[in-house]
Amino acid sequence: MNLFKTHPARVYGLAVAVLALVADFGIDTHSGKVLGVLAAFLGLAGGDVLQRFEDGKTADALLTPSPVHANLADEG
């Protein structure tokens, strides 16, 4: 389950795409329309949540000192 932590956007995108395909090809009732709307909502709302998660990871990475640069102060 480490895949969900390392690549949440890819897993989420795949889930939304599969849901949209099932709604389009798998169900011929009104439920297909509901699944299509649900896939669109997940694509919009979930994309925002994933972007915030990725921004948090980027901010953490920017605040973490690089191992290469950590020892430069000792050499001076």
RAWO-V136118 format. One record per residue. PHI is phi in whole degrees, -180 to 180 (* if undefined). PSI is psi in whole degrees, -180 to 180 (* if undefined). Layout:
PHI&PSI  PHI&PSI
This chain:
*&9  -69&-20  -60&-37  -67&-32  -81&-35  -85&-32  -134&61  -66&-34  -67&-39  -67&-44  -65&-43  -65&-44  -62&-40  -65&-42  -63&-42  -67&-40  -65&-42  -65&-41  -62&-41  -67&-39  -66&-41  -63&-41  -65&-35  -82&-44  -106&-23  -93&-27  -127&128  -108&27  -118&-170  -68&-20  -64&-31  -62&-39  -67&-39  -64&-43  -65&-36  -64&-43  -66&-39  -64&-41  -63&-41  -65&-42  -64&-44  -63&-36  -64&-37  -83&-55  -71&-44  -69&-32  -62&-37  -65&-43  -64&-44  -64&-37  -64&-40  -65&-39  -64&-45  -66&-37  -63&-38  -64&-41  -65&-38  -66&-43  -63&-41  -63&-40  -67&-36  -69&-29  -87&-12  -87&127  -69&144  -73&139  -61&-30  -70&-41  -86&-14  -66&-31  -95&0  -68&-31  -67&-29  -75&-23  -83&-22  -65&*
